[in-house]
Amino acid sequence: MDEEVLVGVFGAPHGVRGEVRVKSYMQTPLSIADYGALHDSAGREFHLLAARGIKDDLLVVKVKGVADRNAAQKLTNVQLYLAKAKLPPPEEDEFYCADLIGLRAETREGLLLGKIVAVPNYGAGDILEVAPPHGDTLLFPFTRAVVPEIDFSAGRVIVEPPVEVLGEPADNETPDA
């Protein structure tokens, strides 16, 4: 099976004629309708017949087979995927966030923080969600200051955790002991 890329999510119905809102994760939000059928995690296909922007990355779409508000309501929060092979290849020094899933997150000193399990964005920027070998999931802002290096060939990212995440060394500890 092809690698899948999350390209959007259905929101609330828009009006009474079956239109539904979509939050598009595409660089050009309206391009979500340019790739043919999208699908959800269960494999259901969705054909976008029409799309128009209403604000930033928020669209209103008409979905084939969705004729009224009740049918549109059933789509709320359904995530939309596309086979990565259908998308254009990333430019040099670019990548899809899905490419980060499964990479090791390590400090520059080689301390394993865990494995990247998700790259959510709750509105303030991308976040790396890292599952450590033991304990609770760690969240790191996906910025150059915190993630200065991505090495796909080595299967890792270098993370310089903010002090708030790992804490400051105790008085009797030295950073490079």
ABEGO torsion letter per residue (X at the ends): XBBBBBAEBBBBBBEAAGBBBBBBABABAAAAAAAEBBBBAAGBBBBBABBBBABEABBBBBBBGBABAAAAAAABGBBBBBBAAABBBBBBGBBBAAAABGBBBBBAAGBBAEBBABBBBAGAEBBBBBBBABEBBBBBBBBAAABABBBAAAGBBBBBBBAAAAEBBBAABBAAX
